[in-house]
Amino acid sequence: MIKSLLCLLYALIALRIAGGVNSVEPADNSIPQCEDIEFYYRRSARLLEGNADIAEIRGSAGPEKSVTWRQYYRYSDNLFSEIFYYTLAAEDEMIVYATQGSVIIQDIFDKGRYYLEITEFQEPFAKMIDPIQSAVFVGDHSAIEITYFAGEDHHTVHECFDLEMFGS
């Protein structure tokens, strides 16, 4: 665990030294590998859109990068978020990610501040591993558009949810 955190801190330091560059992805193997993570493939860090105080750390591991994750770090109070999987969108301090049969929207660092789970959609999801394709914040986080595959024919559905209705 400590070794993994040191690897993440290395990526953050590289980002800070680069003076706020939007992406740090070394072409060589200059970020140290973490021996305790099997099949490690890629790690990068960038500043989060809409908030220069937060770095987004992305990683993928497993055969053919089968598992991807994101974690966030807020410089001002030296705070790491939990690790998120199946991330669809992240802006300011809000994140959207998919779980089986639902989409969750929450504050990156404090789900007590904002947490919403959307489980009811206009059409049933297509029977596939990842039917939810994307999510995009609309306006000033007042709504979110979720795109997913539905039905036996896997047609695309775009559905917009008014987040103010849920008390955002």
Number of C-alpha atoms within 10 A of each C-alpha: 9 7 13 15 12 13 16 23 15 15 24 22 12 18 21 16 10 12 9 15 13 15 16 19 17 13 7 6 9 9 17 12 15 16 10 10 13 10 15 17 14 16 21 19 27 22 23 21 15 11 12 14 15 22 25 21 23 18 18 18 17 13 11 10 13 9 12 16 15 20 18 23 24 20 14 8 8 8 12 17 15 13 12 17 14 17 18 18 16 22 17 15 18 18 20 26 20 23 14 10 14 14 20 16 21 20 19 25 18 13 12 8 10 15 18 16 14 12 11 10 16 9 12 14 21 18 13 11 7 15 19 25 15 16 23 17 20 14 8 7 15 15 17 20 15 20 17 22 21 20 13 11 9 14 11 16 18 13 14 16 16 14 16 10 9 10 10 14
